[in-house]
Amino acid sequence: MNNNCIFCRIIAGEIPAAKLYEDEDMIIIRDINPMAKVHLLLIPKEHYADIIEMTEAQSVTLARCLKKLSTLTDTLGLAEGFRLVSNKGQNGRQSVGHLHIHIIGGEKLSENMA
């Protein structure tokens, strides 16, 4: 855990957040600045900055998280489709230095990238 990381603190229960899903690998919460009707964050519990910093073992865990997401689409309001976005670095507009995947859906999305 990184004590300076807001997501690590949410995972640890130090900062309250409504967890829509949680297991040993990840949590899913609502984004506080939604860009669509449904805008969620899939956050791996292990702290690493971004997809480039990810180790081979972490990539296996992330794959398991994404596979689990495929079983949750109905309960999360994503049955009609969704977009996954992972921002990396300042130019990619990454606002928190802990890998997280934006899950955006619940309505017909713009053709522009989110």
C-alpha positions in Angstrom: 0.0 0.0 0.0 1.1 3.5 -0.8 -0.1 5.8 2.0 0.0 8.8 -0.4 -2.3 7.1 -2.9 -6.0 7.9 -2.7 -6.9 4.6 -4.3 -4.8 2.6 -1.8 -6.5 4.5 1.0 -10.0 3.7 -0.4 -9.0 0.0 -0.8 -7.8 0.0 2.8 -11.0 1.5 4.0 -9.4 4.7 5.2 -11.4 6.8 2.8 -15.1 5.9 2.4 -16.3 4.8 -1.1 -19.3 2.8 -2.1 -17.7 -0.4 -3.5 -20.0 -1.8 -6.2 -17.8 -4.9 -6.4 -14.8 -6.2 -4.4 -12.7 -9.4 -4.5 -9.2 -10.3 -3.6 -7.8 -8.6 -6.8 -9.8 -5.4 -7.2 -12.6 -3.0 -6.3 -15.1 -1.3 -8.6 -16.4 2.1 -7.6 -18.2 5.0 -9.3 -16.1 7.8 -10.8 -16.6 11.0 -8.9 -16.6 13.0 -12.2 -18.8 10.8 -14.5 -18.5 11.2 -18.3 -21.5 9.0 -19.0 -24.6 7.6 -17.4 -22.4 4.8 -16.0 -18.8 5.7 -15.3 -17.0 3.2 -13.0 -13.4 2.6 -12.0 -11.9 -0.9 -11.9 -8.9 -0.5 -9.5 -6.5 -3.4 -8.8 -5.7 -3.7 -5.1 -1.9 -3.9 -5.7 -0.4 -0.5 -6.2 1.5 0.2 -9.4 1.5 3.4 -11.4 0.3 2.4 -14.8 0.0 -0.2 -17.5 3.7 0.4 -18.5 5.0 -0.2 -14.9 3.0 -3.4 -14.6 4.9 -6.7 -14.1 4.1 -10.0 -15.7 2.4 -11.2 -12.6 0.4 -8.0 -12.3 -0.7 -8.4 -16.0 -2.1 -11.9 -15.1 -4.0 -10.3 -12.2 -5.4 -7.5 -14.4 -6.5 -10.1 -17.0 -8.4 -11.9 -14.2 -10.0 -8.6 -13.2 -11.1 -8.0 -16.8 -12.5 -11.5 -17.1 -14.4 -11.0 -13.9 -15.8 -7.8 -15.3 -17.3 -9.8 -18.1 -19.6 -11.5 -15.6 -20.7 -8.3 -13.9 -21.9 -6.3 -16.9 -25.7 -6.9 -16.2 -25.5 -5.9 -12.6 -23.3 -2.8 -13.3 -25.7 -1.5 -16.0 -23.4 -2.3 -18.9 -25.3 -5.0 -20.7 -25.7 -2.9 -23.9 -22.0 -2.1 -24.2 -19.2 -0.1 -22.7 -15.8 1.5 -23.3 -12.6 0.7 -21.3 -10.0 3.5 -20.9 -6.6 3.4 -19.1 -4.9 6.8 -18.9 -1.1 6.9 -18.7 1.0 9.8 -17.7 0.5 13.6 -17.7 -0.3 13.8 -21.5 -2.7 10.9 -21.1 -4.5 12.8 -18.4 -3.8 10.2 -15.7 -4.9 12.0 -12.5 -4.0 9.2 -9.9 -0.7 7.3 -10.0 -2.3 3.9 -9.4 -3.4 1.9 -12.4 -7.2 2.1 -12.9 -9.5 1.3 -15.7 -12.4 3.6 -16.6 -15.5 1.6 -17.5 -17.8 4.0 -19.4 -21.3 3.0 -20.6 -25.0 2.9 -19.8 -25.8 4.9 -22.9 -24.7 5.3 -26.5 -21.3 6.9 -26.3 -19.7 9.5 -28.6 -17.5 8.4 -31.4 -14.8 10.6 -29.9 -12.5 8.9 -27.5 -13.2 9.5 -23.9 
